Amino acid sequence: MSHVLTRASEPSGVWSETRLVKECLSGNEEAWSLLIEKYKALIYSIPVKYGLPADEAADVFQATCLELLARLPELREPRALPKWLMQVAHHQCYRWKQQQRRIVSRDADPDLPVPETPAVAESLVQQTQEEQMLREATASLTAQCRRLVELLFFETPARPYAEVAAELGLAVGSIGFTRQKCMQRLRRRLDELGFR
């Protein structure tokens, strides 16, 4: 008997890693889609930080997803999935960078030793984890709060309150109060996720 998920009724932002992993391991294709949807920004953020071109970033994304497919049954702690995905993506990026260096340097000196893979930089992992927590917390907000946060904090330059109010169908005078309520909800969700 196959499980059926409805995106409209249960968005991936509210599914725990434990539930997603369990559903994926039971063969639920929709759960795989939700899992990839939930973590695609996290995975893509790694090659972007490495400065990889778009086609190479797509290759890193694909390699990371294939590794996830192959090794998900070995995952002992589903809550560790975001960090594991970051480490796999970092490793893929590092391999790509090393491959590019080897192509250049081996032409000049074929006897160079192959360098070891360094440990993932903890600060970069922490930053990426925090970005993922922010994405998850924002996704858990109501549609109006989510859009308000996007308009006020994620657009450059930030939009004036008059434009924000017009887009959301609110009075200009209520934007500050609405923003405060939305930020309180966002902070609570970030606290629940362990954001520092």
C-alpha positions as CSV (number, residue, x, y, z in Angstrom):
1,M,0.0,0.0,0.0
2,S,1.6,3.3,-1.0
3,H,1.4,6.4,1.1
4,V,0.1,9.6,-0.5
5,L,1.1,13.0,0.7
6,T,-0.6,16.2,-0.1
7,R,1.7,19.2,-0.5
8,A,-1.1,21.6,0.1
9,S,-2.2,20.1,3.4
10,E,1.3,19.3,4.8
11,P,4.1,21.4,3.4
12,S,7.6,20.0,3.7
13,G,8.6,22.9,6.0
14,V,6.6,21.3,8.8
15,W,7.7,17.7,8.3
16,S,10.4,16.6,10.6
17,E,13.5,14.9,9.2
18,T,12.5,11.7,11.0
19,R,9.1,11.6,9.3
20,L,10.6,12.4,5.8
21,V,13.3,9.8,6.2
22,K,10.9,7.1,7.3
23,E,8.6,7.8,4.4
24,C,11.5,7.9,1.9
25,L,12.7,4.5,3.2
26,S,9.3,3.0,2.9
27,G,9.4,3.9,-0.9
28,N,7.2,7.0,-0.8
29,E,8.1,8.9,-4.0
30,E,6.3,12.0,-2.9
31,A,8.4,12.0,0.3
32,W,11.5,12.0,-1.8
33,S,10.3,15.0,-3.7
34,L,9.5,16.8,-0.4
35,L,12.9,15.9,1.0
36,I,14.7,17.3,-2.0
37,E,12.4,20.4,-2.0
38,K,13.2,21.0,1.7
39,Y,16.9,20.8,1.2
40,K,17.6,22.0,-2.3
41,A,18.5,25.5,-1.2
42,L,20.8,24.1,1.5
43,I,22.6,21.9,-1.0
44,Y,22.9,24.6,-3.7
45,S,24.3,27.1,-1.1
46,I,27.5,25.1,-0.7
47,P,28.8,25.2,-4.3
48,V,27.7,28.9,-4.5
49,K,30.0,29.5,-1.4
50,Y,32.8,27.7,-3.2
51,G,32.3,30.0,-6.3
52,L,31.5,27.1,-8.7
53,P,29.9,28.0,-12.0
54,A,26.1,27.2,-12.4
55,D,26.7,24.0,-14.3
56,E,29.2,22.7,-11.8
57,A,26.9,23.7,-8.9
58,A,24.2,21.6,-10.6
59,D,26.6,18.6,-10.8
60,V,27.4,19.0,-7.1
61,F,23.6,19.1,-6.3
62,Q,23.0,16.0,-8.4
63,A,26.0,14.1,-6.9
64,T,24.8,15.0,-3.4
65,C,21.3,13.8,-4.1
66,L,22.6,10.5,-5.5
67,E,24.7,10.0,-2.4
68,L,21.6,10.7,-0.3
69,L,19.6,8.1,-2.3
70,A,22.4,5.5,-1.9
71,R,23.2,6.1,1.8
72,L,19.9,7.2,3.4
73,P,19.3,3.7,4.8
74,E,22.6,4.0,6.7
75,L,21.5,7.3,8.4
76,R,21.2,6.5,12.2
77,E,19.9,9.9,13.3
78,P,17.5,11.7,10.9
79,R,18.0,15.0,12.6
80,A,21.6,14.9,11.5
81,L,20.5,14.9,7.8
82,P,21.1,18.7,7.2
83,K,24.7,18.5,8.5
84,W,25.3,15.3,6.6
85,L,24.0,16.9,3.4
86,M,26.3,19.9,3.9
87,Q,29.3,17.6,4.4
88,V,28.6,15.6,1.3
89,A,28.1,18.8,-0.7
90,H,31.4,20.3,0.7
91,H,33.2,17.1,-0.1
92,Q,31.8,17.1,-3.7
93,C,32.9,20.8,-4.1
94,Y,36.3,20.1,-2.7
95,R,36.8,17.1,-5.1
96,W,35.7,19.3,-8.0
97,K,38.2,22.1,-6.9
98,Q,41.0,19.5,-6.5
99,Q,40.2,17.9,-9.9
100,Q,40.5,21.3,-11.5
101,R,43.8,21.9,-9.8
102,R,45.1,18.5,-10.7
103,I,44.3,19.0,-14.3
104,V,46.4,22.2,-14.3
105,S,49.2,21.1,-12.0
106,R,49.6,17.5,-13.2
107,D,50.3,18.8,-16.7
108,A,53.2,20.7,-15.3
109,D,54.3,18.0,-12.7
110,P,52.7,14.6,-12.9
111,D,54.6,13.4,-9.8
112,L,52.7,15.7,-7.4
113,P,51.0,13.8,-4.5
114,V,47.2,13.8,-4.3
115,P,46.3,16.2,-1.4
116,E,44.1,14.9,1.4
117,T,40.6,16.1,1.9
118,P,40.6,18.7,4.7
119,A,38.0,18.7,7.5
120,V,35.0,20.8,6.6
121,A,35.5,24.3,7.9
122,E,33.3,24.5,11.0
123,S,32.4,28.2,10.6
124,L,31.1,27.5,7.1
125,V,29.1,24.6,8.3
126,Q,27.7,26.7,11.1
127,Q,26.7,29.5,8.7
128,T,25.1,27.1,6.3
129,Q,23.1,25.4,9.2
130,E,21.9,28.8,10.3
131,E,20.8,29.7,6.8
132,Q,18.9,26.4,6.6
133,M,17.2,27.1,10.0
134,L,16.2,30.5,8.7
135,R,14.7,29.0,5.5
136,E,12.8,26.4,7.6
137,A,11.5,29.0,10.1
138,T,10.4,31.3,7.4
139,A,8.6,28.5,5.6
140,S,6.7,27.7,8.7
141,L,5.2,31.3,8.9
142,T,1.7,32.1,7.5
143,A,1.7,33.2,3.9
144,Q,1.2,36.8,4.8
145,C,4.0,36.8,7.4
146,R,6.4,35.0,5.0
147,R,5.8,37.5,2.3
148,L,6.1,40.4,4.7
149,V,9.5,39.1,5.9
150,E,10.6,38.5,2.3
151,L,9.6,42.0,1.2
152,L,11.2,43.8,4.2
153,F,14.3,41.8,4.8
154,F,15.3,39.7,1.7
155,E,14.9,42.2,-1.1
156,T,17.6,44.7,-1.9
157,P,17.0,47.5,-1.7
158,A,14.3,47.1,1.0
159,R,10.8,48.2,-0.1
160,P,9.1,51.2,1.4
161,Y,6.2,50.4,3.8
162,A,3.8,52.0,1.3
163,E,4.7,49.4,-1.4
164,V,4.6,46.6,1.1
165,A,1.2,47.6,2.4
166,A,-0.2,47.9,-1.1
167,E,1.1,44.4,-2.1
168,L,-0.2,42.8,1.1
169,G,-3.5,44.7,1.2
170,L,-2.8,46.3,4.6
171,A,-2.9,49.8,5.9
172,V,0.5,51.5,6.0
173,G,0.1,52.1,9.7
174,S,-0.4,48.4,10.4
175,I,2.8,47.3,8.8
176,G,4.9,47.9,11.9
177,F,2.6,46.0,14.2
178,T,2.3,43.1,11.7
179,R,6.0,43.0,11.3
180,Q,6.5,42.8,15.0
181,K,4.1,39.9,15.3
182,C,5.7,38.1,12.4
183,M,9.2,38.6,13.8
184,Q,8.0,37.2,17.2
185,R,6.7,34.1,15.4
186,L,9.9,33.8,13.4
187,R,12.0,34.1,16.6
188,R,10.0,31.5,18.4
189,R,10.4,29.0,15.5
190,L,14.2,29.8,15.3
191,D,14.5,29.1,19.0
192,E,12.7,25.8,18.6
193,L,15.2,24.9,15.8
194,G,18.1,25.8,18.1
195,F,19.2,28.9,16.3
196,R,21.8,30.8,18.3
